[in-house]
Amino acid sequence: MSTLVILGAQWGDEGKGKITDYLAEKADIVVRYQGGDNAGHTVEVGDKQYKLHLIPSGIIYEDKLCVIGNGVVINPKSLLDEIKYLNDKGINTDNLRISDRAHIIFPYHKKLDELAEKQRGDKKIGTTKKGIGPCYRDKVERVGLRMCDIFYKDSFEEKLRKNIREKNQVIEKLYGEKGFDEDTIVAEYMGYLEELKKYVTDTSVLLDSLIREGKKVLFEGAQGTLLDLDFGTYPYLTSSHPISGGVSIGAGISPFSLKNALGVVKAYTTRVGKGPFPTELNNEIGDMIREKGHEYGTTTGRPRRCGWLDIVMLKFAARINGLTSLAVTKLDTLAGFDKLKICTGYKLDGEIIEEFPASLETLARCTPVYEEIDGWKEEEIEGVNSFEELPENAKKYIRRIEELTGVKVDIISIGPRRSETIIRGEAF
């Protein structure tokens, strides 16, 4: 049995799509276990680029089974658009499977997400307004609709109409906005879901049997550890569990089935949205990193906040997830800087702390303690195929990450393409 979860070790956007795509070649099954179409994974194969939001990155390989687990919330329209987008690019999606327990996003979820964010004013969370949070809220309140419900049309329609009426009450009376027409939503979404029925199955049973057969299963996380509902920078986070602990619940497998956890981390740190960011660079260096690294959201297009690598955060992610290895991405972005900095601790009220705090108020009072490392020239990293060929200072940078975190770096990415990947160890 060989199972691996690939997850973000920072605030998301670490380049998980590329790493998943690269390792999917060795896998039999690739599984998404949480989040929704608020995720954005970009995969580049040769001169072709694929932007994915719901479908696992392994779909680029025709022989891989790709599973959307029960922990994912699904916008049927977005999923069908993504299937068409892939089909138009020559990618076959017949190997896609969708959990019958996955919850469904409807237009009222998106509207409530948008209105709530607008009402927060200066206290905005930074949601993508995709309806993710409101859908998870319905799940917790036990009024949500799941993919299995579409096989019972009368019951499904009855539940959906009831939900629309109740959400319209909130939209109209609380927010003063116009509600939705029941017949329009029912007809539109029953049509979408009828198209998706052929993909729906009990993926928990499917995955259990495949794992027992000894198949290689790759679990693909969306967002990142610091956006986890429990362990992220609350409340500026997502509504699910991107951490390794979320795999068991989000995919419906035994927690003892997961053997390895690969943390994907940029060679620096980025963040989208509000909240404290100890190593943020509000200067020319931060701007240079943003432009060199093309740091704009795949889903939203929003510019990302950029800063030096934060080891306090990375050690936290390693501990929470039980990371067995790391993949360092965008090392090429740091080429050309004379000096680089790594945050090794935080200074709080005159004392050095090395644990990531729960309170945002505490985090906002922390200032980074830096260690400086010499940089390397851009031309030194171009066309490199092995760790040994990297510039000496780039190798020192990678080794220092290993020393500070206690986790080995098995993969180094020096560009967006599959060919721009250095493998040092067997992560999977």
C-alpha positions as CSV (number, residue, x, y, z in Angstrom):
1,M,0.0,0.0,0.0
2,S,1.3,3.4,-1.0
3,T,-0.6,6.5,-0.2
4,L,0.6,10.1,-0.2
5,V,-1.1,13.5,0.5
6,I,0.3,16.6,-1.2
7,L,-0.7,19.7,0.7
8,G,0.2,23.3,1.1
9,A,2.5,24.1,3.9
10,Q,1.8,27.9,3.8
11,W,-1.2,30.1,2.9
12,G,-2.0,28.2,-0.3
13,D,-0.8,29.0,-3.9
14,E,2.4,27.0,-3.3
15,G,2.4,25.3,-6.6
16,K,0.6,22.1,-5.5
17,G,-0.9,21.6,-9.0
18,K,2.5,21.1,-10.7
19,I,3.8,18.8,-8.0
20,T,0.6,16.7,-8.0
21,D,0.8,16.5,-11.8
22,Y,4.4,15.4,-11.7
23,L,3.9,12.7,-9.1
24,A,0.6,11.6,-10.6
25,E,2.6,9.8,-13.2
26,K,3.4,7.2,-10.5
27,A,-0.1,7.1,-9.1
28,D,-3.1,5.0,-10.0
29,I,-5.7,7.3,-8.4
30,V,-5.6,11.1,-7.7
31,V,-8.1,12.4,-5.1
32,R,-9.4,15.9,-4.1
33,Y,-10.6,15.7,-0.5
34,Q,-11.7,19.3,0.5
35,G,-12.6,22.8,-0.7
36,G,-14.4,23.8,-3.9
37,D,-13.9,25.8,-7.0
38,N,-12.3,28.5,-4.9
39,A,-9.1,26.5,-5.5
40,G,-6.9,27.1,-8.5
41,H,-4.2,24.7,-9.7
42,T,-2.2,25.5,-12.8
43,V,-0.5,22.7,-14.7
44,E,1.9,23.2,-17.6
45,V,2.7,20.3,-19.9
46,G,5.1,21.3,-22.7
47,D,3.7,24.4,-24.2
48,K,0.2,23.8,-22.9
49,Q,-1.3,25.2,-19.7
50,Y,-4.3,23.9,-17.8
51,K,-6.1,25.8,-15.1
52,L,-8.0,23.5,-12.8
53,H,-10.4,24.3,-9.9
54,L,-12.4,21.2,-8.9
55,I,-11.0,18.3,-11.0
56,P,-7.8,16.7,-9.6
57,S,-4.6,17.5,-11.5
58,G,-4.1,13.9,-12.4
59,I,-6.8,14.2,-15.1
60,I,-4.1,15.3,-17.5
61,Y,-3.1,11.6,-17.5
62,E,-5.7,9.6,-19.4
63,D,-5.0,6.4,-17.5
64,K,-5.5,7.8,-14.0
65,L,-8.7,7.5,-12.0
66,C,-9.6,11.0,-10.6
67,V,-11.9,11.3,-7.6
68,I,-13.7,14.3,-6.1
69,G,-14.3,13.2,-2.5
70,N,-17.1,13.8,-0.1
71,G,-15.3,16.6,1.7
72,V,-15.5,18.8,-1.5
73,V,-18.4,21.1,-2.1
74,I,-19.4,21.2,-5.8
75,N,-20.8,23.9,-8.0
76,P,-22.3,21.8,-10.8
77,K,-22.2,24.6,-13.3
78,S,-18.5,25.2,-12.6
79,L,-17.7,21.5,-12.8
80,L,-19.4,21.1,-16.1
81,D,-17.6,24.2,-17.5
82,E,-14.3,22.6,-16.3
83,I,-15.1,19.3,-17.9
84,K,-16.0,21.1,-21.2
85,Y,-12.8,23.2,-20.9
86,L,-10.7,20.0,-20.6
87,N,-12.5,18.2,-23.3
88,D,-12.0,21.1,-25.7
89,K,-8.3,20.8,-25.0
90,G,-8.3,17.1,-25.9
91,I,-8.4,15.8,-22.3
92,N,-10.7,12.8,-21.7
93,T,-12.7,13.1,-18.4
94,D,-14.3,9.6,-18.5
95,N,-12.1,8.5,-15.5
96,L,-13.6,11.2,-13.2
97,R,-15.6,9.9,-10.2
98,I,-17.6,12.1,-7.8
99,S,-18.6,11.1,-4.2
100,D,-22.3,10.6,-3.7
101,R,-21.8,12.3,-0.3
102,A,-20.3,15.6,-1.7
103,H,-22.5,18.7,-1.0
104,I,-23.8,20.9,-3.8
105,I,-23.3,24.7,-4.2
106,F,-26.4,26.6,-5.4
107,P,-26.7,30.3,-6.6
108,Y,-28.1,31.3,-3.2
109,H,-24.8,30.1,-1.5
110,K,-22.8,32.4,-3.8
111,K,-25.2,35.3,-3.2
112,L,-25.1,34.9,0.6
113,D,-21.3,34.7,0.4
114,E,-21.1,38.0,-1.5
115,L,-23.6,39.8,0.7
116,A,-22.0,38.7,3.9
117,E,-18.6,39.8,2.7
118,K,-20.0,43.2,1.6
119,Q,-21.6,43.7,5.0
120,R,-18.3,43.0,6.8
121,G,-16.9,46.2,5.3
122,D,-13.3,46.8,6.5
123,K,-13.5,43.4,8.3
124,K,-13.7,41.4,5.1
125,I,-12.4,37.9,5.3
126,G,-11.2,37.9,1.7
127,T,-13.5,35.2,0.5
128,T,-13.6,34.3,-3.2
129,K,-17.4,34.7,-3.2
130,K,-17.8,31.2,-4.7
131,G,-20.4,30.1,-2.0
132,I,-18.0,27.7,-0.3
133,G,-18.5,28.9,3.3
134,P,-22.3,29.1,3.0
135,C,-22.4,25.6,1.5
136,Y,-20.3,24.2,4.3
137,R,-22.6,26.0,6.8
138,D,-25.6,24.3,5.3
139,K,-23.7,21.0,5.7
140,V,-23.2,21.6,9.4
141,E,-26.8,22.8,9.8
142,R,-27.9,19.6,8.1
143,V,-30.0,21.2,5.4
144,G,-27.6,20.8,2.5
145,L,-28.2,18.8,-0.6
146,R,-25.7,16.1,-1.7
147,M,-24.9,14.4,-4.9
148,C,-26.8,11.2,-3.9
149,D,-30.0,13.3,-3.6
150,I,-30.2,13.7,-7.4
151,F,-31.2,10.1,-7.8
152,Y,-34.5,10.9,-6.1
153,K,-35.9,13.7,-8.1
154,D,-39.1,14.4,-6.2
155,S,-37.4,14.5,-2.9
156,F,-34.5,16.6,-4.3
157,E,-36.9,19.2,-5.8
158,E,-38.9,19.4,-2.6
159,K,-35.7,20.0,-0.5
160,L,-34.3,22.5,-3.0
161,R,-37.5,24.5,-3.1
162,K,-37.6,24.7,0.7
163,N,-34.0,25.9,0.8
164,I,-34.6,28.5,-1.8
165,R,-37.6,29.9,0.1
166,E,-35.6,30.0,3.3
167,K,-32.6,31.6,1.7
168,N,-34.8,34.2,0.0
169,Q,-36.1,35.2,3.4
170,V,-32.5,36.0,4.5
171,I,-31.5,37.7,1.3
172,E,-34.7,39.9,1.2
173,K,-35.3,40.7,4.8
174,L,-31.7,40.8,6.2
175,Y,-29.9,42.2,3.2
176,G,-32.7,44.0,1.4
177,E,-31.8,42.3,-1.9
178,K,-34.0,40.4,-4.5
179,G,-34.3,36.7,-3.9
180,F,-34.2,33.9,-6.5
181,D,-36.9,32.4,-8.7
182,E,-37.6,28.8,-7.5
183,D,-38.6,27.4,-10.9
184,T,-35.5,28.8,-12.6
185,I,-33.0,27.3,-10.2
186,V,-34.8,24.0,-10.0
187,A,-34.9,23.6,-13.7
188,E,-31.3,24.8,-14.3
189,Y,-29.6,22.8,-11.6
190,M,-31.6,19.6,-12.1
191,G,-30.4,19.8,-15.7
192,Y,-26.8,20.3,-14.6
193,L,-26.9,17.4,-12.1
194,E,-28.6,15.1,-14.6
195,E,-25.4,15.5,-16.8
196,L,-23.2,14.7,-13.8
197,K,-25.0,11.6,-12.6
198,K,-22.8,9.3,-14.7
199,Y,-19.8,10.3,-12.6
200,V,-21.4,9.8,-9.1
201,T,-20.6,6.8,-7.0
202,D,-19.7,5.8,-3.5
203,T,-16.0,6.8,-3.7
204,S,-15.3,5.8,-0.1
205,V,-16.0,2.1,-1.0
206,L,-14.1,2.6,-4.3
207,L,-11.0,4.0,-2.6
208,D,-11.0,1.5,0.2
209,S,-11.0,-1.4,-2.3
210,L,-8.3,0.2,-4.4
211,I,-6.1,0.8,-1.4
212,R,-6.5,-2.8,-0.2
213,E,-5.5,-3.9,-3.7
214,G,-2.2,-2.1,-3.2
215,K,-2.9,0.7,-5.7
216,K,-0.9,4.0,-5.4
217,V,-3.3,6.8,-4.2
218,L,-2.4,10.4,-4.3
219,F,-4.5,12.9,-2.3
220,E,-4.5,16.4,-3.5
221,G,-5.1,19.3,-1.1
222,A,-6.4,22.7,-2.0
223,Q,-5.5,25.9,-0.2
224,G,-2.9,25.5,2.6
225,T,-2.2,24.6,6.2
226,L,-2.5,28.2,7.4
227,L,-6.0,28.4,5.8
228,D,-7.2,25.3,7.8
229,L,-10.5,26.0,9.6
230,D,-8.9,24.9,13.0
231,F,-5.2,25.6,12.6
232,G,-5.1,28.5,10.2
233,T,-5.1,32.2,10.9
234,Y,-8.7,32.4,12.0
235,P,-10.9,34.0,10.7
236,Y,-8.9,34.7,7.5
237,L,-9.1,31.1,6.2
238,T,-11.1,28.6,4.3
239,S,-14.1,26.6,5.5
240,S,-12.6,23.1,5.4
241,H,-9.5,21.1,6.4
242,P,-6.6,21.2,3.9
243,I,-4.3,19.5,6.5
244,S,-3.4,15.8,6.4
245,G,-6.0,15.2,9.1
246,G,-8.7,16.2,6.6
247,V,-7.9,13.4,4.2
248,S,-9.6,10.7,6.2
249,I,-12.8,12.6,6.6
250,G,-12.8,14.3,3.2
251,A,-12.0,11.1,1.2
252,G,-13.8,8.6,3.4
253,I,-10.8,6.4,4.2
254,S,-9.3,5.0,7.4
255,P,-6.8,7.5,9.0
256,F,-4.4,4.5,9.2
257,S,-4.4,4.3,5.4
258,L,-2.4,7.5,4.9
259,K,1.4,6.7,4.9
260,N,3.2,9.8,3.6
261,A,2.6,13.6,3.6
262,L,4.5,15.9,1.2
263,G,4.4,19.6,2.1
264,V,4.6,22.0,-0.8
265,V,6.3,25.3,0.1
266,K,7.4,28.2,-1.9
267,A,11.1,29.3,-1.5
268,Y,9.5,32.5,-0.1
269,T,6.0,33.2,1.4
270,T,2.9,34.6,-0.2
271,R,-0.6,35.4,1.0
272,V,-3.9,36.5,-0.5
273,G,-6.4,38.5,1.6
274,K,-6.2,40.1,5.0
275,G,-4.5,39.1,8.3
276,P,-1.1,39.5,9.9
277,F,1.9,38.4,7.8
278,P,5.2,38.7,9.8
279,T,7.6,38.5,6.9
280,E,5.7,40.6,4.4
281,L,7.8,42.9,2.2
282,N,6.0,46.1,1.5
283,N,8.9,47.4,-0.6
284,E,10.7,47.0,-3.9
285,I,11.9,43.5,-3.0
286,G,8.3,42.4,-2.4
287,D,7.2,43.9,-5.7
288,M,10.1,42.2,-7.5
289,I,9.2,38.8,-6.0
290,R,5.5,39.3,-7.1
291,E,6.4,40.2,-10.7
292,K,9.1,37.6,-11.1
293,G,7.0,34.9,-9.6
294,H,3.8,36.0,-11.4
295,E,2.1,36.1,-8.0
296,Y,-1.5,36.6,-9.0
297,G,-4.3,34.2,-8.1
298,T,-5.4,31.5,-10.5
299,T,-9.0,31.8,-9.5
300,T,-9.3,35.5,-8.6
301,G,-6.4,37.2,-10.4
302,R,-5.8,39.1,-7.1
303,P,-2.2,40.2,-6.5
304,R,-0.5,38.1,-3.7
305,R,1.3,39.7,-0.8
306,C,4.9,38.5,-0.8
307,G,7.6,38.1,1.9
308,W,10.6,36.1,3.0
309,L,10.4,32.4,3.8
310,D,8.9,31.9,7.3
311,I,10.4,28.8,9.1
312,V,8.2,29.3,12.2
313,M,5.2,28.7,9.9
314,L,6.8,25.9,8.1
315,K,7.8,24.0,11.3
316,F,4.2,24.5,12.5
317,A,2.9,22.9,9.2
318,A,5.4,20.1,9.5
319,R,4.2,19.3,13.0
320,I,0.4,19.5,12.3
321,N,0.6,17.5,9.1
322,G,3.3,15.0,10.1
323,L,5.2,16.0,6.9
324,T,7.6,13.2,5.7
325,S,9.1,15.4,3.0
326,L,9.0,18.8,1.3
327,A,8.7,20.1,-2.2
328,V,10.3,23.6,-2.6
329,T,8.8,25.5,-5.5
330,K,9.7,28.8,-7.3
331,L,13.4,28.6,-6.3
332,D,14.1,30.3,-9.6
333,T,12.1,33.4,-8.5
334,L,14.8,34.2,-5.9
335,A,17.6,34.1,-8.4
336,G,19.2,37.5,-8.9
337,F,19.0,38.8,-5.3
338,D,22.3,39.6,-3.7
339,K,21.0,38.6,-0.2
340,L,18.1,36.4,0.9
341,K,16.5,36.2,4.3
342,I,14.9,33.3,6.2
343,C,12.8,34.0,9.3
344,T,13.9,31.6,12.0
345,G,11.8,32.9,14.9
346,Y,9.5,35.7,16.1
347,K,10.3,38.4,18.6
348,L,7.4,39.0,21.0
349,D,7.7,41.4,23.9
350,G,11.4,41.1,23.9
351,E,11.5,37.3,23.8
352,I,12.2,34.9,20.9
353,I,9.4,32.5,20.2
354,E,9.5,29.6,17.7
355,E,5.9,28.4,17.8
356,F,3.2,29.8,15.6
357,P,0.6,31.6,17.8
358,A,-3.2,31.0,17.6
359,S,-4.3,34.6,18.2
360,L,-4.1,37.1,15.3
361,E,-3.5,39.8,17.9
362,T,-0.5,38.0,19.1
363,L,0.8,37.3,15.6
364,A,0.4,40.9,14.7
365,R,2.7,41.9,17.5
366,C,5.4,39.5,16.3
367,T,8.4,40.7,14.4
368,P,10.6,38.3,12.4
369,V,14.1,37.3,13.4
370,Y,16.1,36.9,10.2
371,E,19.1,34.9,9.1
372,E,20.8,36.2,6.0
373,I,22.1,34.0,3.2
374,D,24.0,35.0,0.0
375,G,22.0,34.8,-3.2
376,W,22.9,33.5,-6.7
377,K,22.7,34.8,-10.3
378,E,19.8,34.1,-12.6
379,E,21.9,32.4,-15.3
380,E,23.3,30.0,-12.8
381,I,19.9,28.2,-12.3
382,E,18.7,28.1,-15.9
383,G,18.6,24.6,-17.5
384,V,19.7,22.9,-14.3
385,N,18.7,19.2,-14.1
386,S,20.1,18.0,-10.8
387,F,20.7,19.2,-7.3
388,E,24.4,19.0,-7.8
389,E,24.2,21.5,-10.7
390,L,22.5,24.1,-8.7
391,P,24.5,27.2,-7.6
392,E,26.3,26.6,-4.4
393,N,24.3,29.2,-2.5
394,A,21.0,27.7,-3.8
395,K,22.1,24.4,-2.4
396,K,22.9,26.1,0.9
397,Y,19.5,27.6,0.9
398,I,17.8,24.2,0.5
399,R,20.0,22.5,3.1
400,R,19.2,25.3,5.6
401,I,15.5,24.7,5.1
402,E,16.1,21.0,5.9
403,E,18.2,21.8,9.0
404,L,15.7,24.3,10.4
405,T,12.6,22.2,9.8
406,G,14.0,18.7,10.3
407,V,12.2,17.6,7.1
408,K,14.0,16.5,3.9
409,V,13.5,18.3,0.6
410,D,12.7,15.6,-1.9
411,I,11.6,17.9,-4.8
412,I,12.8,21.3,-6.0
413,S,10.9,23.2,-8.7
414,I,12.8,25.8,-10.8
415,G,10.1,26.6,-13.2
416,P,6.4,25.9,-14.1
417,R,7.0,23.0,-16.5
418,R,7.4,19.3,-15.6
419,S,10.9,19.3,-17.1
420,E,11.9,22.1,-14.6
421,T,11.8,19.7,-11.6
422,I,14.7,18.3,-9.6
423,I,14.1,15.1,-7.7
424,R,16.3,14.3,-4.8
425,G,14.4,11.5,-3.1
426,E,11.4,9.2,-3.4
427,A,8.4,11.2,-2.0
428,F,6.0,8.6,-3.3
